[in-house]
Amino acid sequence: MNDLLQSLHRDNPNQIEFVPAGLGKFDKDLKYVSFIEQELRRPISINSWDKDFHKFLKVLGTSKKVLSARLHLFLIAKYMGLPVQFFAYQTKLTKMDKVLSALNI
């Protein structure tokens, strides 16, 4: 979380959109939104994939940079050719980045 906040402070993007990955009752992604909003002292928009996937992709496609801690968002952003910075809390994200980098993707 500290690395993410430092990156957001450093880059100071015009707009920040948060993509909640999980939708289960035990998922805590949305709790991070309010924490990040408090730390940055600015609002964050939610870009949900579950309601309208086409709209989600359209909005994501306008991103100048995608910050991700989730494998699926990382892969979608890479597939769309968007610049991605990841914050790996699980090794699968680091491993996938190595595989895609080796393939020059």
N, C-alpha and C positions, 0 to 999 in steps of 0.2 A: 504494500500500500504506500509506503514511503517513497519508493521509486516512481510509482505512478503519479503521486502528488507532485514530486519534484519535476517530473516531465511536463505535467500540466502547467505548473508555475513558470517553468522555463519557456515553453512554447507559447503559452498564453493564447490558445485558439479562440477565434471569434465565437464559435459555437461548440458545445460539447453535447454529444448524444450518447446515451447509455443504452446498451443492448442487454436486457436481462436474458440469461441463457436458460435457466431452469424455470419451470412453472409449477413445480410441485409444492405441496404445503410446507415442506421443510426447507425449501430454497431460500437463501438469504441475500440474493443478488440485489433486490430493491433496497435493502438496508444500507448497502454501500452508497447508493445515490444520495441519500440525505447526509451521510457522513462526508462524502466528497463535496457536496454543496456547501456544507458548513465550513469545511477546510478552505475552500476556494472563495467562499462568500459570493457565490453566483449560482443562478439556476442551471439545471441540467435537464435537457429534454430526454424523453424515453422513446426509443425506436424499437417497438415490439415486432417480432417476426411472426408471432402466433396469430395475429388478427388478420393481417393482409401481407402475405409474403412478398408479393410484387411491389407493394409500396415500401416495405422494409428494404428491399434490394435497390429500389430507385433512390431512396434517401441515403442509404449506405454508399451508393455509387458516386455521390457528390462529395464524399469525404476526401479531404486533403491528406489525412493520415488516420489510420485505425490503430488504436491501442487495445490490446486484447490479452486477457488471462485465460481465455477459453479456446479450446482447440477448434470447435466448429466455426466460430467467428473468424479466427485466424485463417482457416482454410477457405472460407467464402471470400474474405478480403483478398487473399492471395490469388484465388481463381479470377477475381474481378480485376486483378492487376493494380490493386491499391497498395500504397506503401503501408507496411504493418510493423509496429513495434509491439513486442509481446513481453508480458510479465509472467513468467512461468512459475506456477506453484506446484505443478506436476511435471515429471520428466517427459511425458508424452509430447508436450508442446515443444520442448527443446529438441527432442529426437526428430519430430516432424520437420522442424526448421532446418535441421542438418540434412535430412533427406532431400527436401525441396531445394536447398542451397546447392547441394551436389548436382542436382539436375538443372541448375541455373534457372529456377522458377522463382 
